[in-house]
């Protein structure tokens, strides 16, 4: 699922505010911290998008036709999706 830059920015601010409020980290450079949080979110979403593409392609390439939305498709999708995330150490 792709998120807009505004949504990613909003989530990054929520994370930074929560970390600061819970006194887990004192940011010396808040702007740099927000940039790093945004990069981490974007990178994760990129890996997730890739895993989604691979899982869908793998299901489509099966010799047996598995209709999307079926229970079997959901099980296969989750399996291939999680395998791809594991390859990326997520």
C-alpha positions in Angstrom: 0.0 0.0 0.0 1.4 3.3 -1.0 1.1 6.3 1.3 1.4 9.9 0.2 4.3 11.9 1.4 2.0 13.9 3.6 0.8 10.7 5.4 4.3 9.5 5.8 5.3 12.9 7.3 2.3 12.8 9.6 3.2 9.3 10.8 6.8 10.3 11.3 5.8 13.3 13.4 3.5 11.0 15.5 6.4 8.6 16.1 8.9 11.4 16.9 6.4 13.0 19.3 5.7 9.7 21.0 9.4 8.9 21.4 10.0 12.4 22.9 7.0 12.3 25.1 7.9 8.9 26.6 11.4 10.3 27.2 13.0 7.6 25.2 15.3 9.8 23.2 16.3 13.5 23.3 16.6 14.7 19.8 19.5 17.1 19.2 18.5 17.6 15.6 14.7 17.1 15.3 14.6 17.8 11.6 17.3 15.1 11.0 15.3 12.7 13.2 12.2 13.3 11.2 14.0 12.7 7.9 15.4 9.4 9.2 12.0 8.2 10.4 10.5 9.1 7.0 13.3 7.1 5.3 12.7 4.1 7.5 8.9 4.2 6.8 9.4 4.6 3.0 12.0 1.8 2.9 9.7 -0.6 4.7 6.8 0.3 2.4 9.0 -0.3 -0.6 10.0 -3.8 0.7 6.3 -4.5 1.4 5.3 -3.4 -2.1 8.0 -5.7 -3.6 6.8 -8.6 -1.5 3.3 -8.0 -2.6 4.3 -8.0 -6.3 6.4 -11.2 -5.8 3.6 -13.0 -4.0 1.0 -12.1 -6.6 3.3 -13.1 -9.5 4.1 -16.4 -7.8 0.4 -17.2 -7.4 -0.4 -16.3 -11.0 2.5 -18.5 -12.3 1.1 -21.6 -10.7 -0.2 -24.3 -13.1 -3.4 -24.3 -11.1 -5.7 -21.3 -11.5 -6.3 -19.9 -8.0 -9.0 -17.1 -8.0 -8.0 -14.0 -6.0 -10.2 -13.7 -2.9 -10.5 -17.4 -2.4 -9.4 -19.0 0.9 -6.6 -20.8 -1.0 -5.4 -17.6 -2.6 -5.3 -15.9 0.8 -3.3 -18.7 2.3 -0.8 -18.8 -0.6 -0.5 -15.0 -0.7 0.3 -14.8 3.0 2.8 -17.7 2.6 4.7 -16.1 -0.4 4.4 -12.6 1.1 6.0 -13.7 4.4 8.7 -15.7 2.6 9.7 -12.6 0.6 9.7 -10.4 3.8 11.9 -13.1 5.5 14.4 -12.9 2.6 14.7 -9.2 3.3 15.1 -9.8 7.0 11.7 -8.2 7.9 
